[in-house]
Amino acid sequence: MEDVKQAITSTLVRLLRPLMRILLKNNIPYGTFADIARWVYVDVASKDFKVPGRKQTISRIATITGLTRKEVKRLKEMEAPDDLGAAERYHRAVRVISGWLRDSRFTGRDGEPRVLPFEGGEESFSALVRAYSGDVPPRAILDEMLRAGIVELEERRVRLLNRGYIVRKGEVEKFGIMGRDVGEFISTIHHNITSDPSDAFLQRKVSYDNIPAEVYPEVRSRITEMAAEFVEAMDRVISAYDRDVNPSIEGTGRKRLGIGVFYFEE
Protein backbone atom coordinates (compact mmCIF):
# COMPACT_ATOMS: atom_id res chain seq x y z
CA MET A 1 0.00 0.00 0.00
CA GLU A 2 2.85 2.41 0.80
CA ASP A 3 4.34 1.74 -2.64
CA VAL A 4 1.01 2.70 -4.24
CA LYS A 5 0.81 5.90 -2.18
CA GLN A 6 4.36 6.82 -3.15
CA ALA A 7 3.60 6.20 -6.83
CA ILE A 8 0.46 8.35 -6.59
CA THR A 9 2.41 11.12 -4.84
CA SER A 10 5.08 11.13 -7.55
CA THR A 11 2.40 11.15 -10.24
CA LEU A 12 0.59 14.01 -8.53
CA VAL A 13 3.74 16.15 -8.57
CA ARG A 14 4.11 15.59 -12.33
CA LEU A 15 0.44 16.38 -12.92
CA LEU A 16 0.53 19.54 -10.82
CA ARG A 17 3.66 21.10 -12.32
CA PRO A 18 2.09 22.17 -15.65
CA LEU A 19 -1.11 23.14 -13.83
CA MET A 20 0.81 25.31 -11.36
CA ARG A 21 2.53 27.08 -14.25
CA ILE A 22 -0.88 27.94 -15.69
CA LEU A 23 -2.23 29.14 -12.33
CA LEU A 24 0.80 31.29 -11.56
CA LYS A 25 0.87 32.76 -15.07
CA ASN A 26 -2.77 33.80 -14.64
CA ASN A 27 -2.34 35.18 -11.10
CA ILE A 28 -4.39 32.48 -9.36
CA PRO A 29 -3.17 32.45 -5.72
CA TYR A 30 -2.58 29.28 -3.74
CA GLY A 31 -5.58 29.98 -1.50
CA THR A 32 -7.97 29.83 -4.45
CA PHE A 33 -6.45 26.56 -5.68
CA ALA A 34 -6.60 25.06 -2.17
CA ASP A 35 -10.27 25.99 -1.72
CA ILE A 36 -11.18 24.46 -5.09
CA ALA A 37 -9.22 21.30 -4.24
CA ARG A 38 -11.09 20.99 -0.94
CA TRP A 39 -14.43 21.50 -2.70
CA VAL A 40 -13.63 18.76 -5.25
CA TYR A 41 -12.53 16.41 -2.45
CA VAL A 42 -15.90 16.86 -0.76
CA ASP A 43 -17.89 16.64 -4.00
CA VAL A 44 -16.21 13.38 -5.08
CA ALA A 45 -16.53 11.86 -1.61
CA SER A 46 -20.22 12.80 -1.56
CA LYS A 47 -21.04 11.30 -4.95
CA ASP A 48 -18.58 8.45 -5.51
CA PHE A 49 -17.89 6.99 -2.06
CA LYS A 50 -21.34 6.32 -0.68
CA VAL A 51 -22.13 3.23 1.36
CA PRO A 52 -24.72 1.31 -0.71
CA GLY A 53 -28.21 1.83 0.65
CA ARG A 54 -27.19 4.56 3.08
CA LYS A 55 -27.29 8.34 2.90
CA GLN A 56 -23.88 9.98 2.72
CA THR A 57 -23.30 11.97 5.92
CA ILE A 58 -21.09 14.94 6.72
CA SER A 59 -19.30 12.84 9.33
CA ARG A 60 -18.43 10.13 6.80
CA ILE A 61 -17.24 12.70 4.26
CA ALA A 62 -15.05 14.28 6.94
CA THR A 63 -13.56 10.88 7.76
CA ILE A 64 -12.82 10.07 4.11
CA THR A 65 -11.33 13.46 3.22
CA GLY A 66 -9.54 14.33 6.46
CA LEU A 67 -11.39 17.66 6.63
CA THR A 68 -13.33 18.85 9.65
CA ARG A 69 -17.11 18.47 9.77
CA LYS A 70 -17.42 22.27 9.86
CA GLU A 71 -15.30 22.60 6.71
CA VAL A 72 -17.25 19.85 4.93
CA LYS A 73 -20.53 21.60 5.73
CA ARG A 74 -19.16 24.93 4.43
CA LEU A 75 -17.94 23.37 1.20
CA LYS A 76 -21.19 21.49 0.56
CA GLU A 77 -23.05 24.79 0.84
CA MET A 78 -20.62 26.50 -1.54
CA GLU A 79 -21.68 27.08 -5.15
CA ALA A 80 -20.02 24.73 -7.63
CA PRO A 81 -16.93 26.46 -9.10
CA ASP A 82 -17.16 24.68 -12.47
CA ASP A 83 -19.12 26.06 -15.43
CA LEU A 84 -21.56 23.39 -16.57
CA GLY A 85 -23.06 25.80 -19.09
CA ALA A 86 -19.74 26.04 -20.93
CA ALA A 87 -19.56 22.25 -21.22
CA GLU A 88 -23.07 22.11 -22.68
CA ARG A 89 -22.25 24.85 -25.21
CA TYR A 90 -19.13 22.92 -26.22
CA HIS A 91 -21.01 19.66 -26.86
CA ARG A 92 -23.74 21.41 -28.84
CA ALA A 93 -21.18 23.15 -31.05
CA VAL A 94 -19.38 19.83 -31.66
CA ARG A 95 -22.66 18.24 -32.82
CA VAL A 96 -23.32 21.15 -35.18
CA ILE A 97 -19.84 20.82 -36.74
CA SER A 98 -20.33 17.05 -37.10
CA GLY A 99 -23.61 17.53 -38.96
CA TRP A 100 -22.09 20.23 -41.16
CA LEU A 101 -19.30 17.87 -42.23
CA ARG A 102 -21.37 14.81 -43.12
CA ASP A 103 -25.03 15.76 -43.73
CA SER A 104 -25.55 16.04 -47.51
CA ARG A 105 -27.90 19.00 -47.00
CA PHE A 106 -24.97 21.08 -45.79
CA THR A 107 -22.09 19.76 -47.94
CA GLY A 108 -21.21 20.32 -51.58
CA ARG A 109 -20.73 17.74 -54.33
CA ASP A 110 -17.11 17.38 -53.24
CA GLY A 111 -18.23 16.47 -49.72
CA GLU A 112 -16.85 19.69 -48.24
CA PRO A 113 -18.96 21.84 -45.88
CA ARG A 114 -20.77 24.58 -47.81
CA VAL A 115 -21.01 28.25 -46.88
CA LEU A 116 -24.53 28.47 -45.43
CA PRO A 117 -27.00 31.35 -45.34
CA PHE A 118 -27.88 32.07 -41.74
CA GLU A 119 -31.59 31.68 -42.48
CA GLY A 120 -33.66 30.45 -45.40
CA GLY A 121 -34.98 26.95 -45.91
CA GLU A 122 -33.69 23.53 -44.96
CA GLU A 123 -30.11 24.14 -46.13
CA SER A 124 -29.36 27.09 -43.86
CA PHE A 125 -27.22 27.43 -40.75
CA SER A 126 -30.40 27.79 -38.69
CA ALA A 127 -31.70 24.49 -40.08
CA LEU A 128 -28.35 22.86 -39.26
CA VAL A 129 -28.54 24.05 -35.65
CA ARG A 130 -32.15 22.91 -35.26
CA ALA A 131 -31.21 19.47 -36.59
CA TYR A 132 -28.13 18.93 -34.42
CA SER A 133 -28.40 21.20 -31.39
CA GLY A 134 -31.93 20.80 -30.10
CA ASP A 135 -33.91 23.84 -29.04
CA VAL A 136 -31.01 26.28 -28.60
CA PRO A 137 -31.52 29.45 -30.70
CA PRO A 138 -29.33 29.37 -33.84
CA ARG A 139 -28.02 32.86 -33.05
CA ALA A 140 -26.72 31.67 -29.66
CA ILE A 141 -24.77 28.83 -31.30
CA LEU A 142 -23.47 31.17 -34.01
CA ASP A 143 -22.27 33.69 -31.41
CA GLU A 144 -20.47 30.93 -29.50
CA MET A 145 -18.74 29.66 -32.65
CA LEU A 146 -17.84 33.19 -33.77
CA ARG A 147 -16.36 33.96 -30.37
CA ALA A 148 -14.24 30.81 -30.53
CA GLY A 149 -13.05 31.58 -34.07
CA ILE A 150 -14.60 28.41 -35.54
CA VAL A 151 -16.76 30.18 -38.14
CA GLU A 152 -16.90 33.53 -39.86
CA LEU A 153 -20.00 35.52 -40.80
CA GLU A 154 -20.06 37.68 -43.92
CA GLU A 155 -23.22 39.16 -45.46
CA ARG A 156 -25.41 36.80 -43.41
CA ARG A 157 -23.53 33.76 -44.71
CA VAL A 158 -21.67 31.42 -42.35
CA ARG A 159 -18.39 29.73 -43.30
CA LEU A 160 -16.81 26.88 -41.30
CA LEU A 161 -13.14 27.67 -40.62
CA ASN A 162 -12.15 24.60 -38.58
CA ARG A 163 -13.31 21.02 -39.14
CA GLY A 164 -12.98 20.32 -35.41
CA TYR A 165 -13.76 22.30 -32.28
CA ILE A 166 -10.31 23.89 -32.17
CA VAL A 167 -10.68 27.22 -30.44
CA ARG A 168 -8.68 30.00 -32.12
CA LYS A 169 -9.95 32.83 -29.95
CA GLY A 170 -10.78 33.26 -26.28
CA GLU A 171 -8.65 31.97 -23.42
CA VAL A 172 -11.74 31.22 -21.33
CA GLU A 173 -13.01 28.59 -23.76
CA LYS A 174 -9.51 27.14 -24.24
CA PHE A 175 -9.16 26.60 -20.49
CA GLY A 176 -12.62 25.02 -20.42
CA ILE A 177 -11.57 22.51 -23.07
CA MET A 178 -8.37 21.80 -21.13
CA GLY A 179 -10.41 20.88 -18.06
CA ARG A 180 -12.73 18.58 -19.98
CA ASP A 181 -10.06 16.85 -22.07
CA VAL A 182 -7.55 16.32 -19.26
CA GLY A 183 -10.32 15.13 -16.93
CA GLU A 184 -11.51 12.57 -19.47
CA PHE A 185 -7.97 11.33 -20.11
CA ILE A 186 -7.27 10.87 -16.39
CA SER A 187 -10.59 9.02 -16.01
CA THR A 188 -9.52 6.61 -18.77
CA ILE A 189 -6.18 5.96 -17.07
CA HIS A 190 -7.91 5.41 -13.71
CA HIS A 191 -10.33 2.96 -15.33
CA ASN A 192 -7.43 0.99 -16.79
CA ILE A 193 -5.61 0.92 -13.44
CA THR A 194 -8.62 -0.35 -11.50
CA SER A 195 -10.40 -2.57 -14.04
CA ASP A 196 -9.80 -6.04 -15.39
CA PRO A 197 -7.49 -6.00 -18.46
CA SER A 198 -10.27 -7.51 -20.55
CA ASP A 199 -12.35 -4.36 -19.88
CA ALA A 200 -9.56 -1.82 -20.49
CA PHE A 201 -10.23 1.33 -22.50
CA LEU A 202 -8.07 2.26 -25.47
CA GLN A 203 -4.90 4.02 -24.26
CA ARG A 204 -2.08 4.15 -26.82
CA LYS A 205 0.86 6.47 -27.42
CA VAL A 206 3.74 6.72 -29.91
CA SER A 207 6.86 8.75 -29.10
CA TYR A 208 10.57 8.86 -29.97
CA ASP A 209 13.29 10.84 -28.21
CA ASN A 210 15.97 11.48 -30.85
CA ILE A 211 14.18 13.68 -33.37
CA PRO A 212 16.18 16.58 -34.89
CA ALA A 213 14.61 19.99 -34.36
CA GLU A 214 14.68 20.76 -38.09
CA VAL A 215 12.09 18.09 -38.95
CA TYR A 216 9.55 19.06 -36.26
CA PRO A 217 7.41 21.16 -38.66
CA GLU A 218 7.21 18.35 -41.24
CA VAL A 219 6.36 15.67 -38.68
CA ARG A 220 3.80 17.89 -36.98
CA SER A 221 2.11 18.68 -40.31
CA ARG A 222 1.90 15.02 -41.35
CA ILE A 223 0.57 13.91 -37.97
CA THR A 224 -2.01 16.70 -37.91
CA GLU A 225 -3.32 15.72 -41.35
CA MET A 226 -3.50 12.00 -40.52
CA ALA A 227 -5.12 12.66 -37.13
CA ALA A 228 -7.79 14.89 -38.69
CA GLU A 229 -8.76 12.09 -41.09
CA PHE A 230 -8.88 9.60 -38.20
CA VAL A 231 -11.05 11.86 -36.02
CA GLU A 232 -13.52 12.45 -38.85
CA ALA A 233 -13.75 8.68 -39.41
CA MET A 234 -14.42 8.16 -35.70
CA ASP A 235 -17.07 10.88 -35.82
CA ARG A 236 -18.93 8.96 -38.53
CA VAL A 237 -18.77 5.74 -36.48
CA ILE A 238 -19.85 7.20 -33.12
CA SER A 239 -22.49 9.63 -34.40
CA ALA A 240 -24.32 6.73 -36.06
CA TYR A 241 -25.20 5.47 -32.56
CA ASP A 242 -26.12 8.86 -31.04
CA ARG A 243 -29.87 9.33 -30.57
CA ASP A 244 -29.68 13.12 -31.05
CA VAL A 245 -28.24 12.50 -34.52
CA ASN A 246 -30.06 9.24 -35.28
CA PRO A 247 -33.42 9.13 -33.43
CA SER A 248 -34.13 5.60 -34.69
CA ILE A 249 -31.51 4.19 -32.30
CA GLU A 250 -33.27 2.40 -29.42
CA GLY A 251 -32.04 1.74 -25.89
CA THR A 252 -32.07 2.98 -22.33
CA GLY A 253 -29.94 5.41 -20.36
CA ARG A 254 -27.82 8.30 -21.59
CA LYS A 255 -24.03 7.88 -21.59
CA ARG A 256 -21.10 9.65 -23.20
CA LEU A 257 -18.23 7.99 -25.02
CA GLY A 258 -15.57 9.24 -27.36
CA ILE A 259 -11.96 9.19 -28.41
CA GLY A 260 -9.35 11.95 -28.30
CA VAL A 261 -6.07 12.62 -30.12
CA PHE A 262 -3.31 15.01 -29.08
CA TYR A 263 0.21 15.87 -30.21
CA PHE A 264 3.10 16.88 -27.96
CA GLU A 265 6.66 18.17 -28.21
CA GLU A 266 9.39 18.55 -25.60
C-alpha positions in Angstrom: 0.0 0.0 0.0 2.8 2.4 0.8 4.3 1.7 -2.6 1.0 2.7 -4.2 0.8 5.9 -2.2 4.4 6.8 -3.2 3.6 6.2 -6.8 0.5 8.4 -6.6 2.4 11.1 -4.8 5.1 11.1 -7.5 2.4 11.1 -10.2 0.6 14.0 -8.5 3.7 16.1 -8.6 4.1 15.6 -12.3 0.4 16.4 -12.9 0.5 19.5 -10.8 3.7 21.1 -12.3 2.1 22.2 -15.7 -1.1 23.1 -13.8 0.8 25.3 -11.4 2.5 27.1 -14.3 -0.9 27.9 -15.7 -2.2 29.1 -12.3 0.8 31.3 -11.6 0.9 32.8 -15.1 -2.8 33.8 -14.6 -2.3 35.2 -11.1 -4.4 32.5 -9.4 -3.2 32.4 -5.7 -2.6 29.3 -3.7 -5.6 30.0 -1.5 -8.0 29.8 -4.4 -6.5 26.6 -5.7 -6.6 25.1 -2.2 -10.3 26.0 -1.7 -11.2 24.5 -5.1 -9.2 21.3 -4.2 -11.1 21.0 -0.9 -14.4 21.5 -2.7 -13.6 18.8 -5.2 -12.5 16.4 -2.5 -15.9 16.9 -0.8 -17.9 16.6 -4.0 -16.2 13.4 -5.1 -16.5 11.9 -1.6 -20.2 12.8 -1.6 -21.0 11.3 -4.9 -18.6 8.5 -5.5 -17.9 7.0 -2.1 -21.3 6.3 -0.7 -22.1 3.2 1.4 -24.7 1.3 -0.7 -28.2 1.8 0.7 -27.2 4.6 3.1 -27.3 8.3 2.9 -23.9 10.0 2.7 -23.3 12.0 5.9 -21.1 14.9 6.7 -19.3 12.8 9.3 -18.4 10.1 6.8 -17.2 12.7 4.3 -15.1 14.3 6.9 -13.6 10.9 7.8 -12.8 10.1 4.1 -11.3 13.5 3.2 -9.5 14.3 6.5 -11.4 17.7 6.6 -13.3 18.9 9.7 -17.1 18.5 9.8 -17.4 22.3 9.9 -15.3 22.6 6.7 -17.3 19.8 4.9 -20.5 21.6 5.7 -19.2 24.9 4.4 -17.9 23.4 1.2 -21.2 21.5 0.6 -23.1 24.8 0.8 -20.6 26.5 -1.5 -21.7 27.1 -5.1 -20.0 24.7 -7.6 -16.9 26.5 -9.1 -17.2 24.7 -12.5 -19.1 26.1 -15.4 -21.6 23.4 -16.6 -23.1 25.8 -19.1 -19.7 26.0 -20.9 -19.6 22.3 -21.2 -23.1 22.1 -22.7 -22.3 24.9 -25.2 -19.1 22.9 -26.2 -21.0 19.7 -26.9 -23.7 21.4 -28.8 -21.2 23.2 -31.1 -19.4 19.8 -31.7 -22.7 18.2 -32.8 -23.3 21.1 -35.2 -19.8 20.8 -36.7 -20.3 17.1 -37.1 -23.6 17.5 -39.0 -22.1 20.2 -41.2 -19.3 17.9 -42.2 -21.4 14.8 -43.1 -25.0 15.8 -43.7 -25.6 16.0 -47.5 -27.9 19.0 -47.0 -25.0 21.1 -45.8 -22.1 19.8 -47.9 -21.2 20.3 -51.6 -20.7 17.7 -54.3 -17.1 17.4 -53.2 -18.2 16.5 -49.7 -16.9 19.7 -48.2 -19.0 21.8 -45.9 -20.8 24.6 -47.8 -21.0 28.2 -46.9 -24.5 28.5 -45.4 -27.0 31.3 -45.3 -27.9 32.1 -41.7 -31.6 31.7 -42.5 -33.7 30.5 -45.4 -35.0 26.9 -45.9 -33.7 23.5 -45.0 -30.1 24.1 -46.1 -29.4 27.1 -43.9 -27.2 27.4 -40.7 -30.4 27.8 -38.7 -31.7 24.5 -40.1 -28.4 22.9 -39.3 -28.5 24.0 -35.6 -32.2 22.9 -35.3 -31.2 19.5 -36.6 -28.1 18.9 -34.4 -28.4 21.2 -31.4 -31.9 20.8 -30.1 -33.9 23.8 -29.0 -31.0 26.3 -28.6 -31.5 29.4 -30.7 -29.3 29.4 -33.8 -28.0 32.9 -33.1 -26.7 31.7 -29.7 -24.8 28.8 -31.3 -23.5 31.2 -34.0 -22.3 33.7 -31.4 -20.5 30.9 -29.5 -18.7 29.7 -32.6 -17.8 33.2 -33.8 -16.4 34.0 -30.4 -14.2 30.8 -30.5 -13.0 31.6 -34.1 -14.6 28.4 -35.5 -16.8 30.2 -38.1 -16.9 33.5 -39.9 -20.0 35.5 -40.8 -20.1 37.7 -43.9 -23.2 39.2 -45.5 -25.4 36.8 -43.4 -23.5 33.8 -44.7 -21.7 31.4 -42.4 -18.4 29.7 -43.3 -16.8 26.9 -41.3 -13.1 27.7 -40.6 -12.2 24.6 -38.6 -13.3 21.0 -39.1 -13.0 20.3 -35.4 -13.8 22.3 -32.3 -10.3 23.9 -32.2 -10.7 27.2 -30.4 -8.7 30.0 -32.1 -9.9 32.8 -29.9 -10.8 33.3 -26.3 -8.6 32.0 -23.4 -11.7 31.2 -21.3 -13.0 28.6 -23.8 -9.5 27.1 -24.2 -9.2 26.6 -20.5 -12.6 25.0 -20.4 -11.6 22.5 -23.1 -8.4 21.8 -21.1 -10.4 20.9 -18.1 -12.7 18.6 -20.0 -10.1 16.9 -22.1 -7.5 16.3 -19.3 -10.3 15.1 -16.9 -11.5 12.6 -19.5 -8.0 11.3 -20.1 -7.3 10.9 -16.4 -10.6 9.0 -16.0 -9.5 6.6 -18.8 -6.2 6.0 -17.1 -7.9 5.4 -13.7 -10.3 3.0 -15.3 -7.4 1.0 -16.8 -5.6 0.9 -13.4 -8.6 -0.3 -11.5 -10.4 -2.6 -14.0 -9.8 -6.0 -15.4 -7.5 -6.0 -18.5 -10.3 -7.5 -20.6 -12.3 -4.4 -19.9 -9.6 -1.8 -20.5 -10.2 1.3 -22.5 -8.1 2.3 -25.5 -4.9 4.0 -24.3 -2.1 4.2 -26.8 0.9 6.5 -27.4 3.7 6.7 -29.9 6.9 8.8 -29.1 10.6 8.9 -30.0 13.3 10.8 -28.2 16.0 11.5 -30.8 14.2 13.7 -33.4 16.2 16.6 -34.9 14.6 20.0 -34.4 14.7 20.8 -38.1 12.1 18.1 -38.9 9.6 19.1 -36.3 7.4 21.2 -38.7 7.2 18.4 -41.2 6.4 15.7 -38.7 3.8 17.9 -37.0 2.1 18.7 -40.3 1.9 15.0 -41.4 0.6 13.9 -38.0 -2.0 16.7 -37.9 -3.3 15.7 -41.4 -3.5 12.0 -40.5 -5.1 12.7 -37.1 -7.8 14.9 -38.7 -8.8 12.1 -41.1 -8.9 9.6 -38.2 -11.0 11.9 -36.0 -13.5 12.5 -38.8 -13.7 8.7 -39.4 -14.4 8.2 -35.7 -17.1 10.9 -35.8 -18.9 9.0 -38.5 -18.8 5.7 -36.5 -19.8 7.2 -33.1 -22.5 9.6 -34.4 -24.3 6.7 -36.1 -25.2 5.5 -32.6 -26.1 8.9 -31.0 -29.9 9.3 -30.6 -29.7 13.1 -31.0 -28.2 12.5 -34.5 -30.1 9.2 -35.3 -33.4 9.1 -33.4 -34.1 5.6 -34.7 -31.5 4.2 -32.3 -33.3 2.4 -29.4 -32.0 1.7 -25.9 -32.1 3.0 -22.3 -29.9 5.4 -20.4 -27.8 8.3 -21.6 -24.0 7.9 -21.6 -21.1 9.6 -23.2 -18.2 8.0 -25.0 -15.6 9.2 -27.4 -12.0 9.2 -28.4 -9.4 12.0 -28.3 -6.1 12.6 -30.1 -3.3 15.0 -29.1 0.2 15.9 -30.2 3.1 16.9 -28.0 6.7 18.2 -28.2 9.4 18.6 -25.6 
